[in-house]
Amino acid sequence: MSGHEQAPCWFSRAACPMKYPQPMTCKLGSGGPWFALQIVAVIVFLGVHAWGQDQTPGDLAILQGMVRDSSGHPVPATQVSLQMKSGVEVPSLLTDSTGHYRFSGLREGTYKLRAERAGYGEATADEVALEKQQTRSIDLILRIVDSSGIQKAPASRPEFFDQPSFTVAGVTDPSNLGGHGSDTIVRTKESLAKATASLGREAPDASHVELAGSQTEKSLREAAERDPGSFEANYRLGRLLVDGGRAREALPYLGRALELNPESYESAYEVAVAYAAAGEYEDARASAHTLLTRQETAGLHHLLGEVEEKAGNPLQAVGEYERAAELNPSEANIFDWGAELLIHRAPEPAIEVFTKGNRAFPQSVRMLVGLGSAEYARGFYEQAAQHLCAASDLSPDDPVPYRLIGKIQNVDGPQAEAVHERLGRFARLQPENPEANYYYALNLWRRRKSPQDAEAAQAETLLRRAVRLDSKFSAAYLQLGVIYAERKSFLPAVWAYQKAIETDPRLEEAHYRLAQAYRQMGKAGKARSEVSLYEQIAKENAGKADRERREIKQFVYTLRDQAVPQK
């Protein structure tokens, strides 16, 4: 274009006619092809603006959202177009690095929204109605297409969200679990629920991992000190510190980054995450709610769920987790919703959520673990064992399902043999794992016919291996003592019980059994001393357990139109 000024690109986001209203003054020449281009530009400009001239800026609407693939991951650089029902088109745009798009300055009316990207199919939303001053969020799902152009069905993510058949109406502070069975079963239910909830901690975002690997803290600090007015330097250092578990230290850098670029959604989101990680729940809540006014996302609702749970507001938390699953029914969101229900003793709703999650993500180990734990909490022991065994079959090298199987060895009937087979496999696959040896030993001991038979002998061997691998494995020492005592070998039994107490002085059962061994050996004074310790520790442990149970508020819920009694 020698001799002429550069013409703006009319179809790029950087040179949107709404932002640059004076491009016709550019000297494009007085004739030839450049003159024709100038005329076309004028026509496009007038066409784009004519549809909104009858409304004031305050009446205009906003349409925003996110484009994801069938696995729930954001799809950047996706072309998103918008067309009014009358046929007038709005200039298309591309999604950003996080898969988000945003159309602003839209007039009231009905639109068709479309997203398309090479290698994917096309996603559309027809009959999108916008009202004056409305901000509406719509997410679109793109499916990968094969070489023939046929869209592949999503393998791991549902396309829609089914409304649950339950309603969480409130919380109560129970004096007990409202369940049935012995105290051992109650404690097992609590243990399974806690173990399941702990699986909800997701791995760091891949972009964060890449950041941590490519930039050292030293270089990022130097960059931030060298140029304190750099958004990028402050933002990157703040993210790195949050990922490293130093959220409070990260806040000044993230706060500075947000001051430098108040429009950055990612920066504002990281500030909310840092507040939550630092235990500043009020600030985290306020930051997240402010972001929700700009754009509603599943990630924000999930973050709010974490904040409300940690702040002691489980009713609000479960609502946020449910909303996150509604906006994005990913494996993580569905699991965390189910885990929140389970930890607050709502087994029926948890079973429903985990069942749906298992159908949508049949290869998810933790979804099966959650389902099995919820079924055990409800008293469905056979089904619980079946699903936990299925989880171990999905990932034979994962110790988590085996660990939970080992906790439910009170299961009898057809599943007892399945439990035995899985725990045996655990010990074979991981012979150097103390827990693998311990849980299989417990199973063999339950199956013994006499204290001297082959299964009892193998159980002793496995327990000895467990304490050799982990010299502080108090439960394994305790079980060794049980074996010796049943054989009337009280001296080694005393040794084993003492080792259990040495590694865990609060292990009440070890004190009780040690007292029994002393009594059998004629040491009445030592027996009385251990009984006294047992009674004191048992009382303290019971009080602690009762306080913990009261701290975990129990959901009051209804299933369909039928009230569920909560004891």
Beta strands, then each sheet from edge to edge (+ up, - down):
strand 1: 61-69
strand 2: 79-84
strand 3: 89-94
strand 4: 100-106
strand 5: 109-116
strand 6: 122-130
strand 7: 135-137
strand 8: 140-142
strand 9: 166-172
strand 10: 554-559
strand 11: 562-563
sheet 1: 4+ 1- 7-
sheet 2: 4+ 1- 8-
sheet 3: 3+ 2- 5+ 6-
sheet 4: 9+ 10- 11+
end
